[in-house]
Amino acid sequence: MHGKPGHDQNDLKAIARGNGMTVVVGGYFKSNIFISKDGKNWEKINFNIGVLSGVVFVNSRFVVMGESGRMASSK
């Protein structure tokens, strides 16, 4: 049975790749961040600044952007 599409914490909205790492972000109530070196095995990162809508790789760092205007970057 088909229904209307819904949103939940599994929503993923953006992807970026750099330095051999792939980062996918999203979420619905809080941040969802997953990282992978090979695209097959994924690790969930426990970090929350709210729902994330974007990620870029720039100057050797991943920068994530939240729907609330918050930003954070990797080390």
PyMOL Python script that loads the backbone (N, CA, C, O; Angstrom):
from pymol import cmd

cmd.read_pdbstr("""\
ATOM      1  N   MET A   1       0.830  -1.165   0.000  1.00  0.00           N
ATOM      2  CA  MET A   1       0.000   0.000   0.000  1.00  0.00           C
ATOM      3  C   MET A   1       0.880   1.236   0.000  1.00  0.00           C
ATOM      4  O   MET A   1       1.827   1.331   0.781  1.00  0.00           O
ATOM      5  N   HIS A   2       0.574   2.172  -0.864  1.00  0.00           N
ATOM      6  CA  HIS A   2       1.354   3.396  -0.982  1.00  0.00           C
ATOM      7  C   HIS A   2       0.662   4.516  -0.213  1.00  0.00           C
ATOM      8  O   HIS A   2      -0.564   4.623  -0.195  1.00  0.00           O
ATOM      9  N   GLY A   3       1.466   5.326   0.405  1.00  0.00           N
ATOM     10  CA  GLY A   3       0.934   6.473   1.134  1.00  0.00           C
ATOM     11  C   GLY A   3       1.741   7.712   0.804  1.00  0.00           C
ATOM     12  O   GLY A   3       2.640   7.682  -0.036  1.00  0.00           O
ATOM     13  N   LYS A   4       1.417   8.774   1.458  1.00  0.00           N
ATOM     14  CA  LYS A   4       2.163  10.010   1.255  1.00  0.00           C
ATOM     15  C   LYS A   4       3.577   9.843   1.795  1.00  0.00           C
ATOM     16  O   LYS A   4       3.783   9.185   2.815  1.00  0.00           O
ATOM     17  N   PRO A   5       4.548  10.436   1.114  1.00  0.00           N
ATOM     18  CA  PRO A   5       5.909  10.397   1.654  1.00  0.00           C
ATOM     19  C   PRO A   5       5.935  11.111   2.997  1.00  0.00           C
ATOM     20  O   PRO A   5       5.235  12.104   3.192  1.00  0.00           O
ATOM     21  N   GLY A   6       6.721  10.620   3.896  1.00  0.00           N
ATOM     22  CA  GLY A   6       6.843  11.232   5.209  1.00  0.00           C
ATOM     23  C   GLY A   6       8.286  11.575   5.504  1.00  0.00           C
ATOM     24  O   GLY A   6       9.200  11.139   4.804  1.00  0.00           O
ATOM     25  N   HIS A   7       8.475  12.343   6.522  1.00  0.00           N
ATOM     26  CA  HIS A   7       9.817  12.694   6.951  1.00  0.00           C
ATOM     27  C   HIS A   7      10.068  12.072   8.304  1.00  0.00           C
ATOM     28  O   HIS A   7       9.165  11.963   9.134  1.00  0.00           O
ATOM     29  N   ASP A   8      11.323  11.660   8.518  1.00  0.00           N
ATOM     30  CA  ASP A   8      11.713  11.150   9.815  1.00  0.00           C
ATOM     31  C   ASP A   8      13.198  11.406  10.020  1.00  0.00           C
ATOM     32  O   ASP A   8      13.837  12.057   9.193  1.00  0.00           O
ATOM     33  N   GLN A   9      13.739  10.910  11.096  1.00  0.00           N
ATOM     34  CA  GLN A   9      15.138  11.174  11.429  1.00  0.00           C
ATOM     35  C   GLN A   9      16.091  10.607  10.389  1.00  0.00           C
ATOM     36  O   GLN A   9      17.267  10.971  10.387  1.00  0.00           O
ATOM     37  N   ASN A  10      15.629   9.731   9.505  1.00  0.00           N
ATOM     38  CA  ASN A  10      16.487   9.136   8.482  1.00  0.00           C
ATOM     39  C   ASN A  10      16.653  10.015   7.246  1.00  0.00           C
ATOM     40  O   ASN A  10      17.374   9.634   6.325  1.00  0.00           O
ATOM     41  N   ASP A  11      16.008  11.177   7.199  1.00  0.00           N
ATOM     42  CA  ASP A  11      16.153  12.079   6.047  1.00  0.00           C
ATOM     43  C   ASP A  11      17.623  12.445   5.848  1.00  0.00           C
ATOM     44  O   ASP A  11      18.300  12.841   6.797  1.00  0.00           O
ATOM     45  N   LEU A  12      18.111  12.313   4.623  1.00  0.00           N
ATOM     46  CA  LEU A  12      19.466  12.733   4.268  1.00  0.00           C
ATOM     47  C   LEU A  12      19.348  13.787   3.183  1.00  0.00           C
ATOM     48  O   LEU A  12      18.562  13.632   2.248  1.00  0.00           O
ATOM     49  N   LYS A  13      20.126  14.867   3.301  1.00  0.00           N
ATOM     50  CA  LYS A  13      19.914  16.018   2.426  1.00  0.00           C
ATOM     51  C   LYS A  13      21.122  16.461   1.629  1.00  0.00           C
ATOM     52  O   LYS A  13      20.964  17.139   0.614  1.00  0.00           O
ATOM     53  N   ALA A  14      22.332  16.100   2.055  1.00  0.00           N
ATOM     54  CA  ALA A  14      23.512  16.593   1.342  1.00  0.00           C
ATOM     55  C   ALA A  14      24.665  15.613   1.504  1.00  0.00           C
ATOM     56  O   ALA A  14      24.727  14.847   2.466  1.00  0.00           O
ATOM     57  N   ILE A  15      25.586  15.659   0.527  1.00  0.00           N
ATOM     58  CA  ILE A  15      26.747  14.764   0.532  1.00  0.00           C
ATOM     59  C   ILE A  15      27.965  15.533   0.027  1.00  0.00           C
ATOM     60  O   ILE A  15      27.854  16.387  -0.853  1.00  0.00           O
ATOM     61  N   ALA A  16      29.127  15.218   0.596  1.00  0.00           N
ATOM     62  CA  ALA A  16      30.384  15.816   0.136  1.00  0.00           C
ATOM     63  C   ALA A  16      31.485  14.775   0.277  1.00  0.00           C
ATOM     64  O   ALA A  16      31.402  13.873   1.110  1.00  0.00           O
ATOM     65  N   ARG A  17      32.514  14.912  -0.549  1.00  0.00           N
ATOM     66  CA  ARG A  17      33.649  13.991  -0.511  1.00  0.00           C
ATOM     67  C   ARG A  17      34.941  14.775  -0.539  1.00  0.00           C
ATOM     68  O   ARG A  17      35.065  15.753  -1.276  1.00  0.00           O
ATOM     69  N   GLY A  18      35.917  14.345   0.271  1.00  0.00           N
ATOM     70  CA  GLY A  18      37.229  14.968   0.288  1.00  0.00           C
ATOM     71  C   GLY A  18      38.178  14.163   1.148  1.00  0.00           C
ATOM     72  O   GLY A  18      37.764  13.511   2.106  1.00  0.00           O
ATOM     73  N   ASN A  19      39.467  14.214   0.799  1.00  0.00           N
ATOM     74  CA  ASN A  19      40.510  13.485   1.542  1.00  0.00           C
ATOM     75  C   ASN A  19      40.161  12.020   1.763  1.00  0.00           C
ATOM     76  O   ASN A  19      40.473  11.467   2.818  1.00  0.00           O
ATOM     77  N   GLY A  20      39.518  11.379   0.785  1.00  0.00           N
ATOM     78  CA  GLY A  20      39.190   9.965   0.883  1.00  0.00           C
ATOM     79  C   GLY A  20      38.027   9.641   1.803  1.00  0.00           C
ATOM     80  O   GLY A  20      37.816   8.477   2.144  1.00  0.00           O
ATOM     81  N   MET A  21      37.268  10.653   2.211  1.00  0.00           N
ATOM     82  CA  MET A  21      36.147  10.465   3.129  1.00  0.00           C
ATOM     83  C   MET A  21      34.889  11.024   2.496  1.00  0.00           C
ATOM     84  O   MET A  21      34.929  12.059   1.831  1.00  0.00           O
ATOM     85  N   THR A  22      33.760  10.336   2.702  1.00  0.00           N
ATOM     86  CA  THR A  22      32.459  10.823   2.264  1.00  0.00           C
ATOM     87  C   THR A  22      31.630  11.139   3.504  1.00  0.00           C
ATOM     88  O   THR A  22      31.597  10.357   4.453  1.00  0.00           O
ATOM     89  N   VAL A  23      30.963  12.287   3.489  1.00  0.00           N
ATOM     90  CA  VAL A  23      30.120  12.719   4.600  1.00  0.00           C
ATOM     91  C   VAL A  23      28.720  12.983   4.059  1.00  0.00           C
ATOM     92  O   VAL A  23      28.551  13.688   3.064  1.00  0.00           O
ATOM     93  N   VAL A  24      27.718  12.409   4.725  1.00  0.00           N
ATOM     94  CA  VAL A  24      26.317  12.610   4.376  1.00  0.00           C
ATOM     95  C   VAL A  24      25.624  13.202   5.599  1.00  0.00           C
ATOM     96  O   VAL A  24      25.835  12.743   6.721  1.00  0.00           O
ATOM     97  N   VAL A  25      24.788  14.235   5.376  1.00  0.00           N
ATOM     98  CA  VAL A  25      24.111  14.893   6.502  1.00  0.00           C
ATOM     99  C   VAL A  25      22.618  15.035   6.247  1.00  0.00           C
ATOM    100  O   VAL A  25      22.153  14.949   5.111  1.00  0.00           O
ATOM    101  N   GLY A  26      21.882  15.251   7.321  1.00  0.00           N
ATOM    102  CA  GLY A  26      20.442  15.463   7.234  1.00  0.00           C
ATOM    103  C   GLY A  26      19.839  15.460   8.623  1.00  0.00           C
ATOM    104  O   GLY A  26      20.375  16.061   9.554  1.00  0.00           O
ATOM    105  N   GLY A  27      18.711  14.770   8.745  1.00  0.00           N
ATOM    106  CA  GLY A  27      18.013  14.687  10.011  1.00  0.00           C
ATOM    107  C   GLY A  27      16.620  15.268   9.895  1.00  0.00           C
ATOM    108  O   GLY A  27      16.240  15.806   8.855  1.00  0.00           O
ATOM    109  N   TYR A  28      15.868  15.155  10.967  1.00  0.00           N
ATOM    110  CA  TYR A  28      14.517  15.719  11.002  1.00  0.00           C
ATOM    111  C   TYR A  28      14.284  16.466  12.306  1.00  0.00           C
ATOM    112  O   TYR A  28      13.787  17.593  12.295  1.00  0.00           O
ATOM    113  N   PHE A  29      14.634  15.853  13.425  1.00  0.00           N
ATOM    114  CA  PHE A  29      14.516  16.516  14.718  1.00  0.00           C
ATOM    115  C   PHE A  29      15.875  16.984  15.230  1.00  0.00           C
ATOM    116  O   PHE A  29      15.960  17.939  16.003  1.00  0.00           O
ATOM    117  N   LYS A  30      16.932  16.309  14.797  1.00  0.00           N
ATOM    118  CA  LYS A  30      18.291  16.632  15.210  1.00  0.00           C
ATOM    119  C   LYS A  30      19.247  16.255  14.082  1.00  0.00           C
ATOM    120  O   LYS A  30      18.833  15.701  13.064  1.00  0.00           O
ATOM    121  N   SER A  31      20.518  16.559  14.272  1.00  0.00           N
ATOM    122  CA  SER A  31      21.526  16.280  13.240  1.00  0.00           C
ATOM    123  C   SER A  31      21.666  14.790  12.964  1.00  0.00           C
ATOM    124  O   SER A  31      21.577  13.960  13.869  1.00  0.00           O
ATOM    125  N   ASN A  32      21.885  14.474  11.705  1.00  0.00           N
ATOM    126  CA  ASN A  32      22.258  13.141  11.265  1.00  0.00           C
ATOM    127  C   ASN A  32      23.529  13.308  10.450  1.00  0.00           C
ATOM    128  O   ASN A  32      23.524  13.996   9.429  1.00  0.00           O
ATOM    129  N   ILE A  33      24.620  12.685  10.888  1.00  0.00           N
ATOM    130  CA  ILE A  33      25.886  12.750  10.170  1.00  0.00           C
ATOM    131  C   ILE A  33      26.430  11.332  10.056  1.00  0.00           C
ATOM    132  O   ILE A  33      26.568  10.625  11.054  1.00  0.00           O
ATOM    133  N   PHE A  34      26.736  10.926   8.827  1.00  0.00           N
ATOM    134  CA  PHE A  34      27.341   9.626   8.575  1.00  0.00           C
ATOM    135  C   PHE A  34      28.621   9.839   7.779  1.00  0.00           C
ATOM    136  O   PHE A  34      28.668  10.679   6.881  1.00  0.00           O
ATOM    137  N   ILE A  35      29.674   9.063   8.116  1.00  0.00           N
ATOM    138  CA  ILE A  35      30.938   9.148   7.382  1.00  0.00           C
ATOM    139  C   ILE A  35      31.324   7.763   6.874  1.00  0.00           C
ATOM    140  O   ILE A  35      30.984   6.741   7.470  1.00  0.00           O
ATOM    141  N   SER A  36      32.050   7.760   5.747  1.00  0.00           N
ATOM    142  CA  SER A  36      32.512   6.505   5.167  1.00  0.00           C
ATOM    143  C   SER A  36      33.804   6.741   4.406  1.00  0.00           C
ATOM    144  O   SER A  36      33.984   7.775   3.763  1.00  0.00           O
ATOM    145  N   LYS A  37      34.702   5.762   4.490  1.00  0.00           N
ATOM    146  CA  LYS A  37      35.926   5.794   3.686  1.00  0.00           C
ATOM    147  C   LYS A  37      35.757   5.044   2.376  1.00  0.00           C
ATOM    148  O   LYS A  37      36.439   5.333   1.392  1.00  0.00           O
ATOM    149  N   ASP A  38      34.824   4.057   2.366  1.00  0.00           N
ATOM    150  CA  ASP A  38      34.691   3.217   1.176  1.00  0.00           C
ATOM    151  C   ASP A  38      33.303   3.258   0.520  1.00  0.00           C
ATOM    152  O   ASP A  38      33.105   2.638  -0.525  1.00  0.00           O
ATOM    153  N   GLY A  39      32.354   3.968   1.105  1.00  0.00           N
ATOM    154  CA  GLY A  39      31.009   4.047   0.552  1.00  0.00           C
ATOM    155  C   GLY A  39      30.143   2.843   0.872  1.00  0.00           C
ATOM    156  O   GLY A  39      28.961   2.828   0.527  1.00  0.00           O
ATOM    157  N   LYS A  40      30.705   1.834   1.524  1.00  0.00           N
ATOM    158  CA  LYS A  40      29.953   0.635   1.897  1.00  0.00           C
ATOM    159  C   LYS A  40      29.711   0.570   3.400  1.00  0.00           C
ATOM    160  O   LYS A  40      28.619   0.215   3.845  1.00  0.00           O
ATOM    161  N   ASN A  41      30.718   0.908   4.164  1.00  0.00           N
ATOM    162  CA  ASN A  41      30.638   0.876   5.623  1.00  0.00           C
ATOM    163  C   ASN A  41      30.507   2.297   6.138  1.00  0.00           C
ATOM    164  O   ASN A  41      31.348   3.151   5.857  1.00  0.00           O
ATOM    165  N   TRP A  42      29.444   2.544   6.895  1.00  0.00           N
ATOM    166  CA  TRP A  42      29.135   3.897   7.367  1.00  0.00           C
ATOM    167  C   TRP A  42      29.155   3.948   8.885  1.00  0.00           C
ATOM    168  O   TRP A  42      28.731   3.009   9.557  1.00  0.00           O
ATOM    169  N   GLU A  43      29.655   5.061   9.416  1.00  0.00           N
ATOM    170  CA  GLU A  43      29.689   5.297  10.857  1.00  0.00           C
ATOM    171  C   GLU A  43      28.846   6.525  11.170  1.00  0.00           C
ATOM    172  O   GLU A  43      28.988   7.568  10.532  1.00  0.00           O
ATOM    173  N   LYS A  44      27.963   6.390  12.163  1.00  0.00           N
ATOM    174  CA  LYS A  44      27.132   7.521  12.581  1.00  0.00           C
ATOM    175  C   LYS A  44      27.927   8.354  13.586  1.00  0.00           C
ATOM    176  O   LYS A  44      28.503   7.819  14.534  1.00  0.00           O
ATOM    177  N   ILE A  45      27.949   9.655  13.368  1.00  0.00           N
ATOM    178  CA  ILE A  45      28.654  10.576  14.257  1.00  0.00           C
ATOM    179  C   ILE A  45      27.646  11.196  15.224  1.00  0.00           C
ATOM    180  O   ILE A  45      26.615  11.719  14.801  1.00  0.00           O
ATOM    181  N   ASN A  46      27.942  11.137  16.495  1.00  0.00           N
ATOM    182  CA  ASN A  46      27.062  11.715  17.511  1.00  0.00           C
ATOM    183  C   ASN A  46      27.435  13.174  17.725  1.00  0.00           C
ATOM    184  O   ASN A  46      28.330  13.491  18.509  1.00  0.00           O
ATOM    185  N   PHE A  47      26.746  14.047  17.027  1.00  0.00           N
ATOM    186  CA  PHE A  47      26.969  15.484  17.101  1.00  0.00           C
ATOM    187  C   PHE A  47      25.651  16.133  16.712  1.00  0.00           C
ATOM    188  O   PHE A  47      25.037  15.726  15.726  1.00  0.00           O
ATOM    189  N   ASN A  48      25.207  17.122  17.455  1.00  0.00           N
ATOM    190  CA  ASN A  48      23.901  17.696  17.160  1.00  0.00           C
ATOM    191  C   ASN A  48      23.923  19.221  17.249  1.00  0.00           C
ATOM    192  O   ASN A  48      24.187  19.795  18.306  1.00  0.00           O
ATOM    193  N   ILE A  49      23.638  19.860  16.112  1.00  0.00           N
ATOM    194  CA  ILE A  49      23.406  21.313  16.094  1.00  0.00           C
ATOM    195  C   ILE A  49      22.056  21.601  15.439  1.00  0.00           C
ATOM    196  O   ILE A  49      21.798  22.718  14.991  1.00  0.00           O
ATOM    197  N   GLY A  50      21.213  20.593  15.391  1.00  0.00           N
ATOM    198  CA  GLY A  50      19.914  20.733  14.736  1.00  0.00           C
ATOM    199  C   GLY A  50      19.938  20.067  13.373  1.00  0.00           C
ATOM    200  O   GLY A  50      20.944  19.479  12.977  1.00  0.00           O
ATOM    201  N   VAL A  51      18.841  20.162  12.669  1.00  0.00           N
ATOM    202  CA  VAL A  51      18.716  19.534  11.346  1.00  0.00           C
ATOM    203  C   VAL A  51      19.749  20.138  10.399  1.00  0.00           C
ATOM    204  O   VAL A  51      19.886  21.358  10.314  1.00  0.00           O
ATOM    205  N   LEU A  52      20.474  19.272   9.689  1.00  0.00           N
ATOM    206  CA  LEU A  52      21.503  19.728   8.760  1.00  0.00           C
ATOM    207  C   LEU A  52      20.985  19.693   7.330  1.00  0.00           C
ATOM    208  O   LEU A  52      20.317  18.743   6.923  1.00  0.00           O
ATOM    209  N   SER A  53      21.297  20.737   6.575  1.00  0.00           N
ATOM    210  CA  SER A  53      20.815  20.816   5.196  1.00  0.00           C
ATOM    211  C   SER A  53      21.944  20.889   4.172  1.00  0.00           C
ATOM    212  O   SER A  53      21.683  20.861   2.969  1.00  0.00           O
ATOM    213  N   GLY A  54      23.190  20.982   4.627  1.00  0.00           N
ATOM    214  CA  GLY A  54      24.282  21.076   3.674  1.00  0.00           C
ATOM    215  C   GLY A  54      25.608  20.651   4.263  1.00  0.00           C
ATOM    216  O   GLY A  54      25.816  20.694   5.475  1.00  0.00           O
ATOM    217  N   VAL A  55      26.511  20.237   3.370  1.00  0.00           N
ATOM    218  CA  VAL A  55      27.880  19.909   3.745  1.00  0.00           C
ATOM    219  C   VAL A  55      28.767  20.187   2.535  1.00  0.00           C
ATOM    220  O   VAL A  55      28.403  19.868   1.403  1.00  0.00           O
ATOM    221  N   VAL A  56      29.938  20.787   2.782  1.00  0.00           N
ATOM    222  CA  VAL A  56      30.924  21.031   1.732  1.00  0.00           C
ATOM    223  C   VAL A  56      32.291  20.637   2.273  1.00  0.00           C
ATOM    224  O   VAL A  56      32.511  20.585   3.483  1.00  0.00           O
ATOM    225  N   PHE A  57      33.203  20.362   1.348  1.00  0.00           N
ATOM    226  CA  PHE A  57      34.597  20.105   1.706  1.00  0.00           C
ATOM    227  C   PHE A  57      35.405  21.255   1.143  1.00  0.00           C
ATOM    228  O   PHE A  57      35.463  21.443  -0.072  1.00  0.00           O
ATOM    229  N   VAL A  58      36.036  22.036   2.029  1.00  0.00           N
ATOM    230  CA  VAL A  58      36.803  23.202   1.604  1.00  0.00           C
ATOM    231  C   VAL A  58      37.979  23.398   2.554  1.00  0.00           C
ATOM    232  O   VAL A  58      37.840  23.248   3.768  1.00  0.00           O
ATOM    233  N   ASN A  59      39.136  23.733   1.993  1.00  0.00           N
ATOM    234  CA  ASN A  59      40.351  23.961   2.790  1.00  0.00           C
ATOM    235  C   ASN A  59      40.639  22.792   3.741  1.00  0.00           C
ATOM    236  O   ASN A  59      40.972  23.000   4.907  1.00  0.00           O
ATOM    237  N   SER A  60      40.509  21.584   3.240  1.00  0.00           N
ATOM    238  CA  SER A  60      40.800  20.348   3.978  1.00  0.00           C
ATOM    239  C   SER A  60      39.873  20.098   5.167  1.00  0.00           C
ATOM    240  O   SER A  60      40.224  19.337   6.069  1.00  0.00           O
ATOM    241  N   ARG A  61      38.695  20.729   5.181  1.00  0.00           N
ATOM    242  CA  ARG A  61      37.722  20.526   6.250  1.00  0.00           C
ATOM    243  C   ARG A  61      36.335  20.314   5.676  1.00  0.00           C
ATOM    244  O   ARG A  61      35.994  20.831   4.612  1.00  0.00           O
ATOM    245  N   PHE A  62      35.547  19.543   6.402  1.00  0.00           N
ATOM    246  CA  PHE A  62      34.129  19.439   6.085  1.00  0.00           C
ATOM    247  C   PHE A  62      33.405  20.503   6.902  1.00  0.00           C
ATOM    248  O   PHE A  62      33.651  20.652   8.099  1.00  0.00           O
ATOM    249  N   VAL A  63      32.525  21.231   6.259  1.00  0.00           N
ATOM    250  CA  VAL A  63      31.727  22.245   6.931  1.00  0.00           C
ATOM    251  C   VAL A  63      30.266  21.854   6.742  1.00  0.00           C
ATOM    252  O   VAL A  63      29.808  21.664   5.615  1.00  0.00           O
ATOM    253  N   VAL A  64      29.536  21.735   7.854  1.00  0.00           N
ATOM    254  CA  VAL A  64      28.111  21.403   7.800  1.00  0.00           C
ATOM    255  C   VAL A  64      27.292  22.645   8.130  1.00  0.00           C
ATOM    256  O   VAL A  64      27.682  23.467   8.959  1.00  0.00           O
ATOM    257  N   MET A  65      26.147  22.759   7.461  1.00  0.00           N
ATOM    258  CA  MET A  65      25.253  23.890   7.662  1.00  0.00           C
ATOM    259  C   MET A  65      23.904  23.369   8.129  1.00  0.00           C
ATOM    260  O   MET A  65      23.362  22.409   7.580  1.00  0.00           O
ATOM    261  N   GLY A  66      23.377  24.022   9.154  1.00  0.00           N
ATOM    262  CA  GLY A  66      22.085  23.642   9.694  1.00  0.00           C
ATOM    263  C   GLY A  66      20.984  24.536   9.174  1.00  0.00           C
ATOM    264  O   GLY A  66      21.232  25.659   8.735  1.00  0.00           O
ATOM    265  N   GLU A  67      19.765  24.028   9.226  1.00  0.00           N
ATOM    266  CA  GLU A  67      18.619  24.810   8.772  1.00  0.00           C
ATOM    267  C   GLU A  67      18.373  26.012   9.673  1.00  0.00           C
ATOM    268  O   GLU A  67      17.693  26.955   9.268  1.00  0.00           O
ATOM    269  N   SER A  68      18.912  25.994  10.879  1.00  0.00           N
ATOM    270  CA  SER A  68      18.756  27.109  11.807  1.00  0.00           C
ATOM    271  C   SER A  68      19.826  28.174  11.590  1.00  0.00           C
ATOM    272  O   SER A  68      19.854  29.166  12.318  1.00  0.00           O
ATOM    273  N   GLY A  69      20.707  27.993  10.605  1.00  0.00           N
ATOM    274  CA  GLY A  69      21.782  28.945  10.335  1.00  0.00           C
ATOM    275  C   GLY A  69      23.086  28.610  11.035  1.00  0.00           C
ATOM    276  O   GLY A  69      24.086  29.300  10.837  1.00  0.00           O
ATOM    277  N   ARG A  70      23.094  27.572  11.845  1.00  0.00           N
ATOM    278  CA  ARG A  70      24.320  27.160  12.536  1.00  0.00           C
ATOM    279  C   ARG A  70      25.246  26.446  11.574  1.00  0.00           C
ATOM    280  O   ARG A  70      24.815  25.818  10.607  1.00  0.00           O
ATOM    281  N   MET A  71      26.559  26.564  11.875  1.00  0.00           N
ATOM    282  CA  MET A  71      27.580  25.894  11.077  1.00  0.00           C
ATOM    283  C   MET A  71      28.597  25.266  12.022  1.00  0.00           C
ATOM    284  O   MET A  71      28.800  25.732  13.142  1.00  0.00           O
ATOM    285  N   ALA A  72      29.229  24.197  11.545  1.00  0.00           N
ATOM    286  CA  ALA A  72      30.300  23.550  12.299  1.00  0.00           C
ATOM    287  C   ALA A  72      31.275  22.952  11.283  1.00  0.00           C
ATOM    288  O   ALA A  72      30.893  22.650  10.153  1.00  0.00           O
ATOM    289  N   SER A  73      32.538  22.783  11.692  1.00  0.00           N
ATOM    290  CA  SER A  73      33.515  22.203  10.780  1.00  0.00           C
ATOM    291  C   SER A  73      34.302  21.096  11.479  1.00  0.00           C
ATOM    292  O   SER A  73      34.392  21.039  12.706  1.00  0.00           O
ATOM    293  N   SER A  74      34.868  20.221  10.648  1.00  0.00           N
ATOM    294  CA  SER A  74      35.694  19.135  11.163  1.00  0.00           C
ATOM    295  C   SER A  74      37.071  19.687  11.511  1.00  0.00           C
ATOM    296  O   SER A  74      37.419  20.810  11.146  1.00  0.00           O
ATOM    297  N   LYS A  75      37.840  18.880  12.219  1.00  0.00           N
ATOM    298  CA  LYS A  75      39.208  19.279  12.600  1.00  0.00           C
ATOM    299  C   LYS A  75      40.143  19.177  11.419  1.00  0.00           C
ATOM    300  O   LYS A  75      41.332  19.471  11.546  1.00  0.00           O
TER     301      LYS A  75
END
""", "prot")
cmd.dss("prot")
cmd.show_as("cartoon", "prot")
cmd.util.cbc("prot")
cmd.orient("prot")
